[in-house]
Amino acid sequence: MNKLEEWEGRLYTLLREIDGVLEDKYGKLYPLHPARPERGETANPQYDGLFRITASYSAGYGSKLGPGYIFRVEFVTFENVAESHRKQIEEEAISMAEEGLKKVFPERELSVARDGNVIKIYGDLSL
């Protein structure tokens, strides 16, 4: 395994933990998209349950924060999720990510913040 795979593996483990907490707390509030399996029915929580928690690398062109990982909290439902409720859950996810990054990457200075209309994990991304 190369250093990038190890780094992203640690990050994705954290994302799965965040997904689990959000599913426990909010997973029954909205009906799932009809094509979406119930929580726990797939090997990867990105593909089941109410939430899809992802992070994808961005070089940061045009960003105030520079390069980082775009952190997404998506609801997989046809229901209209009130913007205030969406923001509340995103803020919880941001808080969990900030705390989790300290545990998963204790040797690095990493932060989570809004960068325009996206949420970004940024800081020491060196391999």
MDTraj code that builds the backbone (N, CA, C; nanometers):
import mdtraj as md
import numpy as np

residues = "MET ASN LYS LEU GLU GLU TRP GLU GLY ARG LEU TYR THR LEU LEU ARG GLU ILE ASP GLY VAL LEU GLU ASP LYS TYR GLY LYS LEU TYR PRO LEU HIS PRO ALA ARG PRO GLU ARG GLY GLU THR ALA ASN PRO GLN TYR ASP GLY LEU PHE ARG ILE THR ALA SER TYR SER ALA GLY TYR GLY SER LYS LEU GLY PRO GLY TYR ILE PHE ARG VAL GLU PHE VAL THR PHE GLU ASN VAL ALA GLU SER HIS ARG LYS GLN ILE GLU GLU GLU ALA ILE SER MET ALA GLU GLU GLY LEU LYS LYS VAL PHE PRO GLU ARG GLU LEU SER VAL ALA ARG ASP GLY ASN VAL ILE LYS ILE TYR GLY ASP LEU SER LEU".split()
xyz = np.array([
    [0.0849, -0.1172, 0.0000],
    [0.0000, 0.0000, 0.0000],
    [0.0897, 0.1238, 0.0000],
    [0.0599, 0.2183, -0.0899],
    [0.1406, 0.3392, -0.0929],
    [0.0889, 0.4411, 0.0095],
    [0.1626, 0.5499, 0.0264],
    [0.1289, 0.6476, 0.1299],
    [-0.0061, 0.7156, 0.1057],
    [-0.0399, 0.7414, -0.0201],
    [-0.1688, 0.8028, -0.0501],
    [-0.2831, 0.7089, -0.0127],
    [-0.2698, 0.5814, -0.0484],
    [-0.3745, 0.4843, -0.0129],
    [-0.3904, 0.4727, 0.1382],
    [-0.2802, 0.4759, 0.2103],
    [-0.2865, 0.4691, 0.3565],
    [-0.3556, 0.5933, 0.4123],
    [-0.3174, 0.7117, 0.3628],
    [-0.3743, 0.8374, 0.4087],
    [-0.5248, 0.8389, 0.3854],
    [-0.5651, 0.8066, 0.2613],
    [-0.7076, 0.8094, 0.2295],
    [-0.7835, 0.6989, 0.3016],
    [-0.7202, 0.5861, 0.3268],
    [-0.7838, 0.4799, 0.4039],
    [-0.8183, 0.5264, 0.5442],
    [-0.7281, 0.5994, 0.6064],
    [-0.7545, 0.6532, 0.7400],
    [-0.8681, 0.7553, 0.7353],
    [-0.8678, 0.8400, 0.6326],
    [-0.9742, 0.9393, 0.6172],
    [-1.1092, 0.8704, 0.5959],
    [-1.1141, 0.7693, 0.5099],
    [-1.2412, 0.7035, 0.4793],
    [-1.2938, 0.6241, 0.5985],
    [-1.2047, 0.5755, 0.6836],
    [-1.2488, 0.5110, 0.8077],
    [-1.3232, 0.6123, 0.8945],
    [-1.2701, 0.7336, 0.9029],
    [-1.3365, 0.8403, 0.9779],
    [-1.4727, 0.8729, 0.9159],
    [-1.4793, 0.8810, 0.7834],
    [-1.6063, 0.9124, 0.7170],
    [-1.7120, 0.8071, 0.7483],
    [-1.6716, 0.6808, 0.7534],
    [-1.7658, 0.5730, 0.7884],
    [-1.8162, 0.5892, 0.9311],
    [-1.7280, 0.6315, 1.0219],
    [-1.7700, 0.6538, 1.1603],
    [-1.8722, 0.7668, 1.1682],
    [-1.8476, 0.8753, 1.0966],
    [-1.9400, 0.9883, 1.0942],
    [-2.0738, 0.9437, 1.0368],
    [-2.0696, 0.8683, 0.9285],
    [-2.1915, 0.8156, 0.8677],
    [-2.2718, 0.7351, 0.9703],
    [-2.2049, 0.6497, 1.0454],
    [-2.2731, 0.5667, 1.1443],
    [-2.3418, 0.6490, 1.2516],
    [-2.2749, 0.7525, 1.2998],
    [-2.3344, 0.8386, 1.4030],
    [-2.4565, 0.9114, 1.3472],
    [-2.4434, 0.9661, 1.2257],
    [-2.5569, 1.0362, 1.1655],
    [-2.6729, 0.9421, 1.1381],
    [-2.6426, 0.8216, 1.0912],
    [-2.7497, 0.7229, 1.0661],
    [-2.8210, 0.6867, 1.1964],
    [-2.7442, 0.6662, 1.3045],
    [-2.8059, 0.6336, 1.4332],
    [-2.8995, 0.7441, 1.4791],
    [-2.8588, 0.8661, 1.4587],
    [-2.9343, 0.9798, 1.5111],
    [-3.0483, 1.0256, 1.4195],
    [-3.0243, 1.0253, 1.2883],
    [-3.1196, 1.0849, 1.1952],
    [-3.1678, 0.9916, 1.0837],
    [-3.1179, 0.8713, 1.0784],
    [-3.1425, 0.7827, 0.9649],
    [-3.2867, 0.7464, 0.9376],
    [-3.3743, 0.7624, 1.0355],
    [-3.5162, 0.7268, 1.0165],
    [-3.6058, 0.8489, 0.9970],
    [-3.5476, 0.9679, 0.9911],
    [-3.6288, 1.0894, 0.9794],
    [-3.6909, 1.1084, 0.8414],
    [-3.6263, 1.0545, 0.7390],
    [-3.6742, 1.0722, 0.6020],
    [-3.6761, 0.9366, 0.5325],
    [-3.7713, 0.9160, 0.4419],
    [-3.7707, 0.7906, 0.3665],
    [-3.6535, 0.7869, 0.2683],
    [-3.5981, 0.6691, 0.2508],
    [-3.4873, 0.6531, 0.1565],
    [-3.5358, 0.6692, 0.0129],
    [-3.4442, 0.7080, -0.0728],
    [-3.4688, 0.7039, -0.2170],
    [-3.5117, 0.5615, -0.2499],
    [-3.6081, 0.5416, -0.3381],
    [-3.6581, 0.4059, -0.3660],
    [-3.5519, 0.3057, -0.4120],
    [-3.4449, 0.3538, -0.4740],
    [-3.3397, 0.2631, -0.5209],
    [-3.2289, 0.2440, -0.4175],
    [-3.2447, 0.3043, -0.3025],
    [-3.1392, 0.3019, -0.2002],
    [-3.1643, 0.1891, -0.1002],
    [-3.0660, 0.0993, -0.0801],
    [-3.0815, -0.0073, 0.0197],
    [-3.0840, 0.0484, 0.1622],
    [-3.1457, -0.0265, 0.2506],
    [-3.1455, 0.0085, 0.3926],
    [-3.0023, 0.0078, 0.4453],
    [-2.9825, 0.0777, 0.5539],
    [-2.8518, 0.0834, 0.6188],
    [-2.8008, -0.0574, 0.6498],
    [-2.6732, -0.0798, 0.6187],
    [-2.6091, -0.2064, 0.6494],
    [-2.6257, -0.3138, 0.5437],
    [-2.6981, -0.2850, 0.4374],
    [-2.7215, -0.3864, 0.3335],
    [-2.6110, -0.3934, 0.2292],
    [-2.5178, -0.2987, 0.2309],
    [-2.4036, -0.3043, 0.1403],
    [-2.2748, -0.3048, 0.2231],
    [-2.1645, -0.3328, 0.1585],
    [-2.0357, -0.3372, 0.2283],
    [-1.9815, -0.1974, 0.2579],
    [-2.0369, -0.0962, 0.1923],
    [-1.9872, 0.0399, 0.2087],
    [-2.1046, 0.1313, 0.2423],
    [-2.0985, 0.2038, 0.3555],
    [-2.2112, 0.2881, 0.3947],
    [-2.2383, 0.4050, 0.2992],
    [-2.1492, 0.4305, 0.2042],
    [-2.1800, 0.5323, 0.1032],
    [-2.2964, 0.4889, 0.0152],
    [-2.3215, 0.3592, 0.0107],
    [-2.4201, 0.3061, -0.0834],
    [-2.5496, 0.2599, -0.0185],
    [-2.5666, 0.2841, 0.1113],
    [-2.6921, 0.2460, 0.1759],
    [-2.7266, 0.3471, 0.2848],
    [-2.8473, 0.3401, 0.3337],
    [-2.8917, 0.4319, 0.4379],
    [-2.9214, 0.5705, 0.3841],
    [-2.9553, 0.6601, 0.4751],
    [-2.9984, 0.7946, 0.4375],
    [-2.8836, 0.8847, 0.3919],
    [-2.7643, 0.8636, 0.4460],
    [-2.6539, 0.9555, 0.4188],
    [-2.5478, 0.8961, 0.3272],
    [-2.4889, 0.9850, 0.2480],
    [-2.3691, 0.9530, 0.1704],
    [-2.2648, 1.0556, 0.2137],
    [-2.1672, 1.0100, 0.2896],
    [-2.0615, 1.0969, 0.3412],
    [-1.9364, 1.0699, 0.2584],
    [-1.8872, 1.1716, 0.1902],
    [-1.7726, 1.1529, 0.1024],
    [-1.6717, 1.2660, 0.1189],
    [-1.5518, 1.2405, 0.0716],
    [-1.4477, 1.3433, 0.0635],
    [-1.3679, 1.3157, -0.0637],
    [-1.3487, 1.4175, -0.1432],
    [-1.2708, 1.4012, -0.2658],
    [-1.1704, 1.5156, -0.2760],
    [-1.0518, 1.4815, -0.3234],
    [-0.9422, 1.5781, -0.3292],
    [-0.9724, 1.6894, -0.4285],
    [-0.9355, 1.8112, -0.3891],
    [-0.9447, 1.9276, -0.4766],
    [-0.8116, 2.0020, -0.4700],
    [-0.7599, 2.0406, -0.5858],
    [-0.6340, 2.1147, -0.5907],
    [-0.6482, 2.2547, -0.5328],
    [-0.7708, 2.3014, -0.5176],
    [-0.7944, 2.4285, -0.4508],
    [-0.7836, 2.5520, -0.5379],
    [-0.7879, 2.5379, -0.6690],
    [-0.7821, 2.6551, -0.7567],
    [-0.9038, 2.7424, -0.7296],
    [-0.8809, 2.8694, -0.7038],
    [-0.9894, 2.9628, -0.6761],
    [-1.0400, 2.9573, -0.5328],
    [-0.9757, 2.8805, -0.4489],
    [-1.0175, 2.8628, -0.3098],
    [-0.9364, 2.9526, -0.2173],
    [-1.0007, 3.0018, -0.1128],
    [-0.9282, 3.0783, -0.0102],
    [-0.8414, 2.9860, 0.0749],
    [-0.8829, 2.8604, 0.0864],
    [-0.8147, 2.7666, 0.1767],
    [-0.7112, 2.6792, 0.1069],
    [-0.7040, 2.6870, -0.0248],
    [-0.6070, 2.6070, -0.0977],
    [-0.6516, 2.4635, -0.1153],
    [-0.5552, 2.3730, -0.1392],
    [-0.5907, 2.2335, -0.1637],
    [-0.6501, 2.1679, -0.0396],
    [-0.7294, 2.0653, -0.0642],
    [-0.7901, 1.9915, 0.0458],
    [-0.8882, 1.8890, -0.0069],
    [-0.9671, 1.8360, 0.0828],
    [-1.0690, 1.7387, 0.0473],
    [-1.2059, 1.8024, 0.0648],
    [-1.2849, 1.8017, -0.0415],
    [-1.4218, 1.8509, -0.0342],
    [-1.5018, 1.7459, 0.0427],
    [-1.5605, 1.7874, 0.1524],
    [-1.6328, 1.7009, 0.2452],
    [-1.7816, 1.7214, 0.2203],
    [-1.8508, 1.6125, 0.1837],
    [-1.9932, 1.6229, 0.1503],
    [-2.0786, 1.5380, 0.2432],
    [-2.1891, 1.5957, 0.2844],
    [-2.2907, 1.5252, 0.3611],
    [-2.4170, 1.5311, 0.2754],
    [-2.4478, 1.4207, 0.2089],
    [-2.5622, 1.4174, 0.1182],
    [-2.6745, 1.3348, 0.1778],
    [-2.7970, 1.3817, 0.1587],
    [-2.9168, 1.3081, 0.1974],
    [-2.9672, 1.2339, 0.0746],
    [-2.9887, 1.1041, 0.0865],
    [-3.0345, 1.0258, -0.0280],
    [-3.1829, 0.9945, -0.0066],
    [-3.2642, 1.0936, -0.0420],
    [-3.4085, 1.0856, -0.0267],
    [-3.4729, 1.1762, -0.1303],
    [-3.5976, 1.1470, -0.1635],
    [-3.6739, 1.2380, -0.2486],
    [-3.7420, 1.3471, -0.1661],
    [-3.7474, 1.3289, -0.0350],
    [-3.8108, 1.4257, 0.0544],
    [-3.7346, 1.5580, 0.0530],
    [-3.8079, 1.6644, 0.0722],
    [-3.7454, 1.7951, 0.0862],
    [-3.6908, 1.8073, 0.2282],
    [-3.5611, 1.8270, 0.2406],
    [-3.4983, 1.8445, 0.3708],
    [-3.4824, 1.9954, 0.3919],
    [-3.5436, 2.0456, 0.4980],
    [-3.5369, 2.1891, 0.5258],
    [-3.3916, 2.2338, 0.5349],
    [-3.3644, 2.3506, 0.4780],
    [-3.2277, 2.4027, 0.4776],
    [-3.1724, 2.4148, 0.6197],
    [-3.2550, 2.4548, 0.7144],
    [-3.2078, 2.4685, 0.8525],
    [-3.1682, 2.3327, 0.9104],
    [-3.2448, 2.2291, 0.8769],
    [-3.2127, 2.0942, 0.9261],
    [-3.0864, 2.0418, 0.8577],
    [-3.0748, 2.0667, 0.7295],
    [-2.9551, 2.0258, 0.6544],
    [-2.8307, 2.0912, 0.7153],
    [-2.8378, 2.2206, 0.7401],
    [-2.7236, 2.2933, 0.7982],
    [-2.6893, 2.2395, 0.9365],
    [-2.7907, 2.2109, 1.0181],
    [-2.7674, 2.1580, 1.1529],
    [-2.6902, 2.0263, 1.1458],
    [-2.7322, 1.9377, 1.0576],
    [-2.6660, 1.8077, 1.0444],
    [-2.5263, 1.8248, 0.9856],
    [-2.5103, 1.9139, 0.8891],
    [-2.3767, 1.9417, 0.8351],
    [-2.2842, 1.9933, 0.9440],
    [-2.3339, 2.0825, 1.0296],
    [-2.2506, 2.1367, 1.1380],
    [-2.2094, 2.0261, 1.2348],
    [-2.2996, 1.9335, 1.2634],
    [-2.2632, 1.8189, 1.3475],
    [-2.1538, 1.7364, 1.2816],
    [-2.1690, 1.7136, 1.1504],
    [-2.0699, 1.6354, 1.0769],
    [-1.9347, 1.7071, 1.0758],
    [-1.9353, 1.8382, 1.0592],
    [-1.8114, 1.9160, 1.0613],
    [-1.7439, 1.9014, 1.1968],
    [-1.8205, 1.9140, 1.3028],
    [-1.7658, 1.8999, 1.4379],
    [-1.7057, 1.7610, 1.4599],
    [-1.7780, 1.6570, 1.4160],
    [-1.7258, 1.5208, 1.4292],
    [-1.5989, 1.5029, 1.3466],
    [-1.5958, 1.5619, 1.2274],
    [-1.4772, 1.5510, 1.1423],
    [-1.3579, 1.6203, 1.2079],
    [-1.3793, 1.7390, 1.2632],
    [-1.2690, 1.8105, 1.3292],
    [-1.2116, 1.7281, 1.4435],
    [-1.2970, 1.6733, 1.5283],
    [-1.2513, 1.5914, 1.6405],
    [-1.1867, 1.4617, 1.5917],
    [-1.2489, 1.3992, 1.4932],
    [-1.1977, 1.2734, 1.4403],
    [-1.0628, 1.2872, 1.3735],
    [-1.0419, 1.3981, 1.3019],
    [-0.9136, 1.4189, 1.2351],
    [-0.7996, 1.4272, 1.3363],
    [-0.8266, 1.4838, 1.4541],
    [-0.7246, 1.4920, 1.5585],
    [-0.6830, 1.3528, 1.6052],
    [-0.7774, 1.2583, 1.6038],
    [-0.7481, 1.1215, 1.6477],
    [-0.6864, 1.0383, 1.5359],
    [-0.7392, 1.0546, 1.4158],
    [-0.6938, 0.9742, 1.3018],
    [-0.5589, 1.0224, 1.2492],
    [-0.5347, 1.1530, 1.2575],
    [-0.4100, 1.2135, 1.2102],
    [-0.3507, 1.3014, 1.3208],
    [-0.3128, 1.2432, 1.4339],
    [-0.2645, 1.3259, 1.5453],
    [-0.1356, 1.4023, 1.5139],
    [-0.0639, 1.3558, 1.4137],
    [0.0642, 1.4176, 1.3793],
    [0.0482, 1.5357, 1.2830],
    [-0.0738, 1.5691, 1.2440],
    [-0.0964, 1.6723, 1.1428],
    [-0.1871, 1.7840, 1.1939],
    [-0.1695, 1.8998, 1.1356],
    [-0.2590, 2.0124, 1.1607],
    [-0.3604, 2.0148, 1.0465],
    [-0.4806, 1.9663, 1.0756],
    [-0.5873, 1.9638, 0.9762],
    [-0.7085, 2.0369, 1.0326],
    [-0.7817, 2.1034, 0.9451],
    [-0.9003, 2.1780, 0.9849],
    [-1.0145, 2.1464, 0.8890],
    [-1.1351, 2.1805, 0.9338],
    [-1.2541, 2.1654, 0.8514],
    [-1.3282, 2.2987, 0.8558],
    [-1.3607, 2.3530, 0.7389],
    [-1.4300, 2.4813, 0.7346],
    [-1.5063, 2.4943, 0.6037],
    [-1.6010, 2.5844, 0.6045],
    [-1.6709, 2.6175, 0.4804],
    [-1.5771, 2.7010, 0.3937],
    [-1.5758, 2.6677, 0.2668],
    [-1.4931, 2.7373, 0.1687],
    [-1.5861, 2.7735, 0.0541],
    [-1.6446, 2.8914, 0.0617],
    [-1.7490, 2.9258, -0.0338],
    [-1.8712, 2.8408, -0.0039],
    [-1.9196, 2.7702, -0.1043],
    [-2.0395, 2.6879, -0.0831],
    [-2.0071, 2.5401, -0.0581],
    [-1.8825, 2.5080, -0.0295],
    [-1.8445, 2.3700, 0.0020],
    [-1.7791, 2.3652, 0.1397],
    [-1.7679, 2.2444, 0.1921],
    [-1.6970, 2.2205, 0.3172],
    [-1.5646, 2.1559, 0.2796],
    [-1.4565, 2.2015, 0.3411],
    [-1.3256, 2.1508, 0.3018],
    [-1.2448, 2.1073, 0.4233],
    [-1.1755, 1.9936, 0.4070],
    [-1.0737, 1.9482, 0.5010],
    [-0.9418, 1.9966, 0.4404],
    [-0.8677, 2.0744, 0.5169],
    [-0.7458, 2.1339, 0.4619],
    [-0.6375, 2.1405, 0.5695],
    [-0.5176, 2.1706, 0.5270],
    [-0.4050, 2.1806, 0.6198],
    [-0.2896, 2.0955, 0.5692],
    [-0.2231, 2.0259, 0.6611],
    [-0.1064, 1.9446, 0.6281],
    [-0.1504, 1.8145, 0.5602],
    [-0.1509, 1.8170, 0.4277],
    [-0.1890, 1.6994, 0.3489],
    [-0.0688, 1.6224, 0.2975],
    [0.0479, 1.6551, 0.3476],
    [0.1698, 1.5921, 0.2967],
    [0.1677, 1.4409, 0.3224],
    [0.2346, 1.3705, 0.2330],
    [0.2420, 1.2252, 0.2469],
    [0.3736, 1.1891, 0.3112],
])
top = md.Topology()
chain = top.add_chain()
for i, resn in enumerate(residues, 1):
    res = top.add_residue(resn, chain, resSeq=i)
    for name in ("N", "CA", "C"):
        top.add_atom(name, md.element.get_by_symbol(name[0]), res)
traj = md.Trajectory(xyz[None], top)
